[in-house]
Each structure stands twice: as C-alpha cells, then as structure tokens.
Amino acid sequence: MRRYEYRVLQIRESMIGGKLSADKLERVLNDAADEGWQLRAITSTEVKGRIGPGGVEGLLVTLERPVG
C-alpha cells in the first residue's frame, strides 16, 4: 500500500515570467500547498528549452502528500 504520492515540477525562468525570484517560487509552492502538497526537495538544474540545443537555469521541485 502506497502511503505517499509525489509530484515533480520542472520550473524554468520563462514559466514564471523572467528571473527565478523568491516571490514567484513562493507562489508556486503555496499553490501546491493549497492542494495538500508539501515540499520534499528543490534541485537546481539545467532545463532543456523548446528551441535549439542547451538549456536554461531552472529548478526541479519535488512535492509529497499522503495518499487518501
């Protein structure tokens, strides 16, 4: 029986309107918290863009919540 479920969000600068700011990240996390998710981990990463090679700076945000 699974006790937790997980969601991983890929957040790149363009998804939250420019530079990754604390206020914008806080808004994303609070929206997830409203759905019962809690922060498990944040990892800085290079996220592949839609156009061309290479990537942009971004974050992988891992969220967790109890099942049921």
Biopython code that builds the backbone (N, CA, C, O; Angstrom):
import numpy as np
from Bio.PDB.StructureBuilder import StructureBuilder

atoms = [
    (1, "MET", "N", (0.836, -1.178, 0.000)),
    (1, "MET", "CA", (0.000, 0.000, 0.000)),
    (1, "MET", "C", (0.888, 1.252, 0.000)),
    (1, "MET", "O", (1.779, 1.406, 0.836)),
    (2, "ARG", "N", (0.621, 2.120, -0.944)),
    (2, "ARG", "CA", (1.391, 3.352, -1.075)),
    (2, "ARG", "C", (0.877, 4.397, -0.087)),
    (2, "ARG", "O", (-0.322, 4.672, -0.054)),
    (3, "ARG", "N", (1.748, 4.973, 0.704)),
    (3, "ARG", "CA", (1.333, 5.943, 1.712)),
    (3, "ARG", "C", (1.498, 7.387, 1.254)),
    (3, "ARG", "O", (0.842, 8.288, 1.777)),
    (4, "TYR", "N", (2.379, 7.606, 0.272)),
    (4, "TYR", "CA", (2.606, 8.959, -0.238)),
    (4, "TYR", "C", (2.598, 8.941, -1.754)),
    (4, "TYR", "O", (2.885, 7.921, -2.379)),
    (5, "GLU", "N", (2.265, 10.082, -2.335)),
    (5, "GLU", "CA", (2.437, 10.257, -3.764)),
    (5, "GLU", "C", (3.324, 11.483, -3.963)),
    (5, "GLU", "O", (3.434, 12.346, -3.092)),
    (6, "TYR", "N", (3.948, 11.529, -5.127)),
    (6, "TYR", "CA", (4.935, 12.578, -5.389)),
    (6, "TYR", "C", (4.619, 13.281, -6.696)),
    (6, "TYR", "O", (4.041, 12.700, -7.615)),
    (7, "ARG", "N", (5.008, 14.535, -6.758)),
    (7, "ARG", "CA", (4.901, 15.332, -7.976)),
    (7, "ARG", "C", (6.233, 16.047, -8.134)),
    (7, "ARG", "O", (6.769, 16.605, -7.176)),
    (8, "VAL", "N", (6.758, 16.027, -9.348)),
    (8, "VAL", "CA", (7.993, 16.751, -9.637)),
    (8, "VAL", "C", (7.668, 17.840, -10.654)),
    (8, "VAL", "O", (7.185, 17.556, -11.750)),
    (9, "LEU", "N", (7.936, 19.081, -10.278)),
    (9, "LEU", "CA", (7.703, 20.216, -11.160)),
    (9, "LEU", "C", (9.027, 20.663, -11.749)),
    (9, "LEU", "O", (10.020, 20.796, -11.034)),
    (10, "GLN", "N", (9.040, 20.895, -13.055)),
    (10, "GLN", "CA", (10.198, 21.475, -13.721)),
    (10, "GLN", "C", (9.886, 22.948, -13.902)),
    (10, "GLN", "O", (8.965, 23.302, -14.638)),
    (11, "ILE", "N", (10.634, 23.799, -13.249)),
    (11, "ILE", "CA", (10.368, 25.234, -13.329)),
    (11, "ILE", "C", (11.543, 25.911, -14.009)),
    (11, "ILE", "O", (12.670, 25.867, -13.517)),
    (12, "ARG", "N", (11.269, 26.540, -15.151)),
    (12, "ARG", "CA", (12.305, 27.329, -15.811)),
    (12, "ARG", "C", (11.918, 28.793, -15.736)),
    (12, "ARG", "O", (10.763, 29.135, -15.483)),
    (13, "GLU", "N", (12.878, 29.629, -15.953)),
    (13, "GLU", "CA", (12.656, 31.066, -15.820)),
    (13, "GLU", "C", (11.438, 31.531, -16.595)),
    (13, "GLU", "O", (10.629, 32.296, -16.069)),
    (14, "SER", "N", (11.291, 31.086, -17.831)),
    (14, "SER", "CA", (10.213, 31.583, -18.680)),
    (14, "SER", "C", (8.829, 31.172, -18.164)),
    (14, "SER", "O", (7.839, 31.840, -18.462)),
    (15, "MET", "N", (8.752, 30.079, -17.395)),
    (15, "MET", "CA", (7.455, 29.609, -16.905)),
    (15, "MET", "C", (6.893, 30.507, -15.816)),
    (15, "MET", "O", (5.682, 30.532, -15.597)),
    (16, "ILE", "N", (7.757, 31.244, -15.133)),
    (16, "ILE", "CA", (7.263, 32.093, -14.051)),
    (16, "ILE", "C", (7.598, 33.557, -14.319)),
    (16, "ILE", "O", (7.716, 34.369, -13.402)),
    (17, "GLY", "N", (7.747, 33.864, -15.607)),
    (17, "GLY", "CA", (7.849, 35.268, -16.014)),
    (17, "GLY", "C", (9.180, 35.928, -15.738)),
    (17, "GLY", "O", (9.236, 36.915, -15.004)),
    (18, "GLY", "N", (10.242, 35.416, -16.301)),
    (18, "GLY", "CA", (11.542, 36.056, -16.131)),
    (18, "GLY", "C", (12.384, 35.352, -15.099)),
    (18, "GLY", "O", (12.294, 34.136, -14.929)),
    (19, "LYS", "N", (13.206, 36.124, -14.407)),
    (19, "LYS", "CA", (14.137, 35.543, -13.447)),
    (19, "LYS", "C", (13.403, 34.777, -12.348)),
    (19, "LYS", "O", (12.290, 35.121, -11.949)),
    (20, "LEU", "N", (14.066, 33.741, -11.884)),
    (20, "LEU", "CA", (13.521, 32.960, -10.772)),
    (20, "LEU", "C", (13.660, 33.779, -9.495)),
    (20, "LEU", "O", (14.757, 33.914, -8.955)),
    (21, "SER", "N", (12.562, 34.316, -9.022)),
    (21, "SER", "CA", (12.628, 35.111, -7.797)),
    (21, "SER", "C", (12.006, 34.330, -6.644)),
    (21, "SER", "O", (11.233, 33.395, -6.851)),
    (22, "ALA", "N", (12.354, 34.728, -5.444)),
    (22, "ALA", "CA", (11.807, 34.078, -4.257)),
    (22, "ALA", "C", (10.289, 34.232, -4.215)),
    (22, "ALA", "O", (9.585, 33.289, -3.855)),
    (23, "ASP", "N", (9.778, 35.406, -4.578)),
    (23, "ASP", "CA", (8.336, 35.643, -4.539)),
    (23, "ASP", "C", (7.589, 34.715, -5.489)),
    (23, "ASP", "O", (6.534, 34.182, -5.145)),
    (24, "LYS", "N", (8.139, 34.526, -6.684)),
    (24, "LYS", "CA", (7.474, 33.673, -7.674)),
    (24, "LYS", "C", (7.529, 32.208, -7.262)),
    (24, "LYS", "O", (6.551, 31.479, -7.424)),
    (25, "LEU", "N", (8.662, 31.777, -6.732)),
    (25, "LEU", "CA", (8.774, 30.404, -6.257)),
    (25, "LEU", "C", (7.833, 30.176, -5.079)),
    (25, "LEU", "O", (7.197, 29.127, -4.979)),
    (26, "GLU", "N", (7.747, 31.153, -4.195)),
    (26, "GLU", "CA", (6.850, 31.054, -3.049)),
    (26, "GLU", "C", (5.401, 30.889, -3.506)),
    (26, "GLU", "O", (4.651, 30.114, -2.912)),
    (27, "ARG", "N", (5.004, 31.603, -4.547)),
    (27, "ARG", "CA", (3.644, 31.495, -5.069)),
    (27, "ARG", "C", (3.369, 30.078, -5.593)),
    (27, "ARG", "O", (2.305, 29.512, -5.337)),
    (28, "VAL", "N", (4.334, 29.512, -6.325)),
    (28, "VAL", "CA", (4.193, 28.147, -6.841)),
    (28, "VAL", "C", (4.042, 27.158, -5.688)),
    (28, "VAL", "O", (3.177, 26.283, -5.725)),
    (29, "LEU", "N", (4.882, 27.299, -4.667)),
    (29, "LEU", "CA", (4.833, 26.384, -3.527)),
    (29, "LEU", "C", (3.531, 26.528, -2.734)),
    (29, "LEU", "O", (2.964, 25.530, -2.288)),
    (30, "ASN", "N", (3.059, 27.758, -2.558)),
    (30, "ASN", "CA", (1.810, 27.966, -1.828)),
    (30, "ASN", "C", (0.612, 27.420, -2.602)),
    (30, "ASN", "O", (-0.321, 26.889, -1.999)),
    (31, "ASP", "N", (0.627, 27.543, -3.923)),
    (31, "ASP", "CA", (-0.448, 26.968, -4.737)),
    (31, "ASP", "C", (-0.476, 25.450, -4.568)),
    (31, "ASP", "O", (-1.548, 24.859, -4.442)),
    (32, "ALA", "N", (0.698, 24.821, -4.564)),
    (32, "ALA", "CA", (0.774, 23.368, -4.370)),
    (32, "ALA", "C", (0.318, 22.989, -2.960)),
    (32, "ALA", "O", (-0.361, 21.978, -2.778)),
    (33, "ALA", "N", (0.685, 23.790, -1.974)),
    (33, "ALA", "CA", (0.283, 23.519, -0.590)),
    (33, "ALA", "C", (-1.236, 23.562, -0.444)),
    (33, "ALA", "O", (-1.808, 22.805, 0.341)),
    (34, "ASP", "N", (-1.891, 24.445, -1.200)),
    (34, "ASP", "CA", (-3.353, 24.512, -1.173)),
    (34, "ASP", "C", (-3.985, 23.205, -1.637)),
    (34, "ASP", "O", (-5.125, 22.904, -1.283)),
    (35, "GLU", "N", (-3.246, 22.429, -2.427)),
    (35, "GLU", "CA", (-3.721, 21.132, -2.917)),
    (35, "GLU", "C", (-3.238, 19.978, -2.031)),
    (35, "GLU", "O", (-3.436, 18.810, -2.365)),
    (36, "GLY", "N", (-2.607, 20.309, -0.904)),
    (36, "GLY", "CA", (-2.174, 19.278, 0.039)),
    (36, "GLY", "C", (-0.737, 18.804, -0.142)),
    (36, "GLY", "O", (-0.304, 17.887, 0.556)),
    (37, "TRP", "N", (0.016, 19.412, -1.070)),
    (37, "TRP", "CA", (1.400, 19.007, -1.301)),
    (37, "TRP", "C", (2.321, 19.726, -0.335)),
    (37, "TRP", "O", (2.070, 20.874, 0.032)),
    (38, "GLN", "N", (3.396, 19.048, 0.082)),
    (38, "GLN", "CA", (4.442, 19.703, 0.861)),
    (38, "GLN", "C", (5.777, 19.509, 0.155)),
    (38, "GLN", "O", (5.993, 18.517, -0.542)),
    (39, "LEU", "N", (6.649, 20.458, 0.347)),
    (39, "LEU", "CA", (7.955, 20.447, -0.303)),
    (39, "LEU", "C", (8.814, 19.323, 0.236)),
    (39, "LEU", "O", (8.933, 19.149, 1.449)),
    (40, "ARG", "N", (9.408, 18.566, -0.659)),
    (40, "ARG", "CA", (10.324, 17.479, -0.275)),
    (40, "ARG", "C", (11.758, 17.873, -0.611)),
    (40, "ARG", "O", (12.669, 17.637, 0.182)),
    (41, "ALA", "N", (11.963, 18.477, -1.791)),
    (41, "ALA", "CA", (13.312, 18.865, -2.206)),
    (41, "ALA", "C", (13.247, 19.873, -3.347)),
    (41, "ALA", "O", (12.294, 19.895, -4.126)),
    (42, "ILE", "N", (14.273, 20.701, -3.428)),
    (42, "ILE", "CA", (14.468, 21.596, -4.574)),
    (42, "ILE", "C", (15.878, 21.357, -5.080)),
    (42, "ILE", "O", (16.838, 21.383, -4.310)),
    (43, "THR", "N", (15.999, 21.124, -6.389)),
    (43, "THR", "CA", (17.291, 20.879, -7.011)),
    (43, "THR", "C", (17.482, 21.848, -8.159)),
    (43, "THR", "O", (16.617, 21.964, -9.028)),
    (44, "SER", "N", (18.605, 22.542, -8.170)),
    (44, "SER", "CA", (18.938, 23.425, -9.282)),
    (44, "SER", "C", (19.405, 22.570, -10.445)),
    (44, "SER", "O", (20.163, 21.618, -10.256)),
    (45, "THR", "N", (18.956, 22.905, -11.652)),
    (45, "THR", "CA", (19.293, 22.090, -12.805)),
    (45, "THR", "C", (19.256, 22.926, -14.074)),
    (45, "THR", "O", (18.758, 24.052, -14.076)),
    (46, "GLU", "N", (19.779, 22.372, -15.137)),
    (46, "GLU", "CA", (19.628, 22.989, -16.447)),
    (46, "GLU", "C", (18.443, 22.315, -17.110)),
    (46, "GLU", "O", (18.443, 21.099, -17.304)),
    (47, "VAL", "N", (17.434, 23.098, -17.459)),
    (47, "VAL", "CA", (16.216, 22.570, -18.055)),
    (47, "VAL", "C", (16.278, 22.805, -19.554)),
    (47, "VAL", "O", (16.521, 23.925, -20.003)),
    (48, "LYS", "N", (16.061, 21.755, -20.325)),
    (48, "LYS", "CA", (16.112, 21.889, -21.774)),
    (48, "LYS", "C", (15.006, 22.813, -22.254)),
    (48, "LYS", "O", (13.855, 22.710, -21.831)),
    (49, "GLY", "N", (15.388, 23.725, -23.152)),
    (49, "GLY", "CA", (14.413, 24.634, -23.749)),
    (49, "GLY", "C", (13.727, 23.976, -24.930)),
    (49, "GLY", "O", (14.114, 22.888, -25.355)),
    (50, "ARG", "N", (12.723, 24.629, -25.450)),
    (50, "ARG", "CA", (11.982, 24.082, -26.581)),
    (50, "ARG", "C", (12.692, 24.307, -27.905)),
    (50, "ARG", "O", (12.495, 23.559, -28.863)),
    (51, "ILE", "N", (13.518, 25.341, -27.952)),
    (51, "ILE", "CA", (14.161, 25.696, -29.215)),
    (51, "ILE", "C", (15.675, 25.587, -29.077)),
    (51, "ILE", "O", (16.264, 26.174, -28.170)),
    (52, "GLY", "N", (16.295, 24.846, -29.966)),
    (52, "GLY", "CA", (17.750, 24.778, -30.024)),
    (52, "GLY", "C", (18.371, 23.932, -28.930)),
    (52, "GLY", "O", (17.690, 23.452, -28.024)),
    (53, "PRO", "N", (19.692, 23.761, -29.037)),
    (53, "PRO", "CA", (20.430, 22.972, -28.042)),
    (53, "PRO", "C", (20.623, 23.750, -26.748)),
    (53, "PRO", "O", (20.307, 24.936, -26.658)),
    (54, "GLY", "N", (21.140, 23.061, -25.766)),
    (54, "GLY", "CA", (21.423, 23.709, -24.489)),
    (54, "GLY", "C", (20.177, 23.829, -23.646)),
    (54, "GLY", "O", (19.155, 23.209, -23.940)),
    (55, "GLY", "N", (20.259, 24.623, -22.605)),
    (55, "GLY", "CA", (19.125, 24.760, -21.711)),
    (55, "GLY", "C", (19.190, 26.066, -20.965)),
    (55, "GLY", "O", (20.052, 26.907, -21.217)),
    (56, "VAL", "N", (18.278, 26.221, -20.056)),
    (56, "VAL", "CA", (18.231, 27.417, -19.223)),
    (56, "VAL", "C", (18.264, 26.976, -17.770)),
    (56, "VAL", "O", (17.968, 25.826, -17.443)),
    (57, "GLU", "N", (18.627, 27.905, -16.915)),
    (57, "GLU", "CA", (18.637, 27.579, -15.496)),
    (57, "GLU", "C", (17.219, 27.312, -15.029)),
    (57, "GLU", "O", (16.278, 27.993, -15.437)),
    (58, "GLY", "N", (17.078, 26.336, -14.188)),
    (58, "GLY", "CA", (15.753, 26.020, -13.676)),
    (58, "GLY", "C", (15.846, 25.241, -12.388)),
    (58, "GLY", "O", (16.925, 25.037, -11.832)),
    (59, "LEU", "N", (14.693, 24.812, -11.929)),
    (59, "LEU", "CA", (14.603, 24.066, -10.686)),
    (59, "LEU", "C", (13.752, 22.831, -10.893)),
    (59, "LEU", "O", (12.792, 22.848, -11.663)),
    (60, "LEU", "N", (14.103, 21.766, -10.207)),
    (60, "LEU", "CA", (13.232, 20.608, -10.067)),
    (60, "LEU", "C", (12.703, 20.668, -8.639)),
    (60, "LEU", "O", (13.475, 20.608, -7.682)),
    (61, "VAL", "N", (11.397, 20.785, -8.502)),
    (61, "VAL", "CA", (10.757, 20.886, -7.198)),
    (61, "VAL", "C", (10.012, 19.579, -6.953)),
    (61, "VAL", "O", (9.098, 19.239, -7.703)),
    (62, "THR", "N", (10.389, 18.852, -5.923)),
    (62, "THR", "CA", (9.747, 17.584, -5.586)),
    (62, "THR", "C", (8.788, 17.813, -4.429)),
    (62, "THR", "O", (9.169, 18.314, -3.370)),
    (63, "LEU", "N", (7.528, 17.431, -4.657)),
    (63, "LEU", "CA", (6.465, 17.604, -3.666)),
    (63, "LEU", "C", (5.941, 16.241, -3.235)),
    (63, "LEU", "O", (6.021, 15.269, -3.986)),
    (64, "GLU", "N", (5.406, 16.177, -2.024)),
    (64, "GLU", "CA", (4.921, 14.926, -1.460)),
    (64, "GLU", "C", (3.607, 15.203, -0.721)),
    (64, "GLU", "O", (3.425, 16.260, -0.118)),
    (65, "ARG", "N", (2.700, 14.226, -0.786)),
    (65, "ARG", "CA", (1.491, 14.312, 0.027)),
    (65, "ARG", "C", (1.001, 12.905, 0.351)),
    (65, "ARG", "O", (1.231, 11.967, -0.412)),
    (66, "PRO", "N", (0.323, 12.766, 1.492)),
    (66, "PRO", "CA", (-0.220, 11.464, 1.852)),
    (66, "PRO", "C", (-1.302, 11.039, 0.856)),
    (66, "PRO", "O", (-2.027, 11.877, 0.319)),
    (67, "VAL", "N", (-1.402, 9.743, 0.620)),
    (67, "VAL", "CA", (-2.450, 9.211, -0.240)),
    (67, "VAL", "C", (-3.683, 8.944, 0.601)),
    (67, "VAL", "O", (-3.598, 8.386, 1.695)),
    (68, "GLY", "N", (-4.823, 9.345, 0.081)),
    (68, "GLY", "CA", (-6.091, 9.041, 0.741)),
    (68, "GLY", "C", (-6.365, 9.957, 1.855)),
    (68, "GLY", "O", (-7.397, 9.834, 2.515)),
]
sb = StructureBuilder()
sb.init_structure("model")
sb.init_model(0)
sb.init_chain("A")
sb.init_seg("    ")
for serial, (resi, resn, name, xyz) in enumerate(atoms, 1):
    if name == "N":
        sb.init_residue(resn, " ", resi, " ")
    sb.init_atom(name, np.array(xyz, "f"), 0.0, 1.0, " ", f" {name:<3s}", serial, name[0])
structure = sb.get_structure()
